[in-house]
Amino acid sequence: MSVTQKSYFTWSIAIFLGVLFSEVLYPGLNGYYQGILMVAGVNIMLATSLTLINGFTGQFSLGHAGFMAVGGYTCASLTIYLLPKLGLSPLGIGFFYAAALIAGGIVSGICGYLVGLPSLRLKGDYLAIVTLGFGEIIRVIFLNVDAIGGARGLTGIQNFTNQRWIVACTLICCFIMFRILGTNQGRGMQAVREDEVAAEAMGVNTTSTKVGAFVMSSFFAGVTGGLYAHYYGYLNPSTFGFMKSFEVIVIIVLGGLGSVSGSILAAIALTILPEALRPLQEITKVDFRMILYSLVLILFMLLKPNGLLGRHEISYYWKKFRRSKT
Amino acid sequence: MKKNLIRSYVAIFVATLSVVACTKKEDNSNKILLGEYGSMTGEVANFGQSTHKGITLAQEQYNAAGGFNGKQVEVKLYDDQSKPEEAANTVTKLITQDNVVAVIGEVASSLSLVAADVAMRNKTPMLSPSSTNPDVTKKGEYIFRICFIDPFQGEVMAKFAGQNLHAKTAAIFRDVKQDYSVGLADFFKKAFEAHGGKILIDTAYQSKDSDFKAQLTEIKAKNPDVIFIPGYYNDVGLIAQQARSIGIKQPLLGGDGWDSQDLVKVGGAALENTYFSDHYAPDTTEPTAVKFIASYKAKYGNETPDAMAALGYDAFFVMMDAIKRAKSVSREDIKNALAQTKDFQGVTGKTTINAERNAVKSAVVLVVKDGKPKYFATVEP
């Protein structure tokens, strides 16, 4: 099989598994597990999209929650204020929702562009502070705009997000993140990560590469925000504080910076871990959950500083495993 | 290197398995299981903990008195860390996994709103002890509350300022970071203006600020008759101190967010001549309340119960009262019974659930005197 054929093959399996999951497996599950899986899907999208900036391009962004908030609020405002005026059929509502998600992503992408552009002269810690500031600005703006609920939060969002939306969006997001590595843009990103000066000398347009990474990453964060809003039916600015950004960073660092499959695995593991530890609380009567959770993070970083998969994808380990057998 | 990798995979695998392993639903045939979700940790942890203390006390007393038809009542508590996602997760777990008949919670309206959606989807009655935001019970027919709502509280303080304090003008100093404060400030403003008063200045701070002098000086310059500060106790203590130190002598008014043991600890003498609306007065002579306060003090080391504890206590008994009246211990019947709650005598007064599933009950106004909140007036709905 050629590389392209192999890739088609892999992705058709992924799509098949996605359909199988959302149509057969998911409806039979208990509501609690459904909830956890939905959150896992949201976290996978957040993590893989942040991988683009923090992993591939080697920039350090702390504003992911801000982008998510922009997308979430945009999408929710559209479905709250515009949708009832249109009087659409159920199918039309589905299309409108898809459009609203994309609109949320686009507005968020524009914000990413605005943040990315002036921040290009900055690196490392300085860029981190700029993006952190951006996230806080977004949060405080939403806190003070009364039309979208202000501090009371935005209520009355319909629960459009079901497992099909989450599975479809997660698949699309993961597909793009995996495939982008092979494109010009993706290789440019990696070149910027390794050595910016060398990359520029080789003809990589570092400016457009970095801005491109920001825009694409914030687009997906925005879409995720829309899904999130229509899953919980409620948005509150305090959800999108910098702690939310940190949670995503923890996921991608744990999964291995620059590894998409690592982020996916870590996103799933870190969504399940706090819930899996819940029975412990019942036994001990004290909430040790967060202590243990943090302990796991510390131990993991000490024992495996490069994260779950390091910089490689899971296929790398699979190949290595097969080679070692033969 | 490879060993580590395999180890980490095993760890994830075990974590996944442990979740899958406990998929079975609880069997609750020989007991009655209620669910409680609350903020044991996080931003509003002290409210959650107080409520839980009240509920625990109520549950112990109820079971000691024989329980429900010989069955013991258990309350399963989960911590939602004051986070909306966690509130949704925990309530889903309570309903779908632990199979509780009804859910009690939350204090913070922002968390109740998220959980209410989950309760509605699963057709499970949810009783909020102290979420005062009107939107909470608007979520649907399964969502109830046993406290008054913010419009009423705003009305109470506006009426009180006009009638008892003869105020013609007022200043509002709100906490823009708290949904509770913003809502209450709006309702106060509306009611005060409707009664012919005038709001001279409406200015804001953010929780956890520590210097309020700039805004307070501005307020002082306008010289209003009263100053309404619908914030939480920790900020209010500081605000009161700084207000007095720059020479503001007017009465300060507030809402039930002021209710805490710590209010006077932080504010001290600066809080003399301040009034706030609350769900019950700790120095009440009403027999149910006196009994509650005595047993609470006995159980929790002489700690005076705050309104959250009292409402938690009442929430449990309102729930059990409904379960007793219900045709069967099913979610549907409990919901119907809850809706018919009438003149239930609790610690925080007589509770009647109206058609909007809100409690119609009176509010009390407390005055801080000699370093202690004392009963001042009762305002009927």
Interface residues (C-beta under 8 A of the other chain):
Chain A: N30 G31 Y32 Y33 Q34 G35 I36 V39 L143 N144 G150 A151 R152 G153 T155 N159 Y232 G233 Y234 N236 S238 T239 L265 I268 A269 I272 L273 E275 A276 R278 P279 Q281 E282 D287 R289 M290 F300 L303 K304 L308 L309 Y317
Chain B: N4 L5 S8 I12 A15 T16 S18 V19 C22 T23 K25 M40 T41 E43 K76 Y78 D79 Q81 K83 P84 E85 A88 N89 T92 K93 I95 T96 Q97 S109 S110 L113 V114 D117 R121 N122 N133 D135 V176 K177 Q178 D179 S181 V182 G183
